[in-house]
């Protein structure tokens, strides 16, 4: 009888606790991301159980958080997919269109729009924007602290080195880009003369190679500019081969996110 009474107390306690446990499980909003860059923020900041949809590129080789995406649902950025997923929060950088955003508004779904951050303060703002929307402020600050620690280690190591950034498509990155910011964080002087992204002077580079080069996206082998672009020309590759400080994979330079600090650290270590 004592055992039965004890079991009854346990059952009664559980019945009282169940509503509280249920509310705790539902404390984090259901979240969905609409493009590969938004995927990175959602995977880094949202509890896994709250992620109801990622883009179809979440597991691609140039997705920094691809390992964390394993086993999570992939959805298209359509109204039908959103109705099926029932998110509370949707994160996007470029995914979706005006009709989709309007549909989200009508359904009361909160949309978090990431900035195409050209610098690390912009990345910090993106992290905090997503962290607040997901009620994950502590996780956001921890991610920022990790980024800032990498930047502190990288700071100034490449002082005195003038370097040019180059992609397979033959483009470089000047002021007003996160590439410029991550190079500066390592102490490099950017050799690009034009702001933003622009075609590199390829013939001039072959004749007068830069003091140093930082390559980006050369790990990508998709067709088109990535595979056959002028940045892969044999003469140009020979010109920068012995001057290349680092070849940065698409996973760390493809999105305006905290892992750009990892690229800075890679460059800084190579510059020593």
Buried (B, 14 or more C-beta within 10 A) or exposed (E): EEEEEEEEEEEEEEEEEEEEEEEEEEEBBBBBBBBBBBBBBBBBBBBEEBBBBBBEBBBBEBBBBBEBBEEBBBBBBBBEBBEEBEBBBBBBBBBBEEEBBEBBEEEEBBBBBBEEBBBBEBBBBBBBBBBEBBBBEEBBBBBBEBBBEBBEBBBEBBEEBEBBBBBBBBBBBBBBBBBBBBBBBBBBBBBBEBEBBBEBBBEEBBEEBBBBBBBBBBBBEEEEBBEEBBBBBEEBBEBBEEBBBBBBBBBBBBBBBBBBBBBBBBBBBBBE
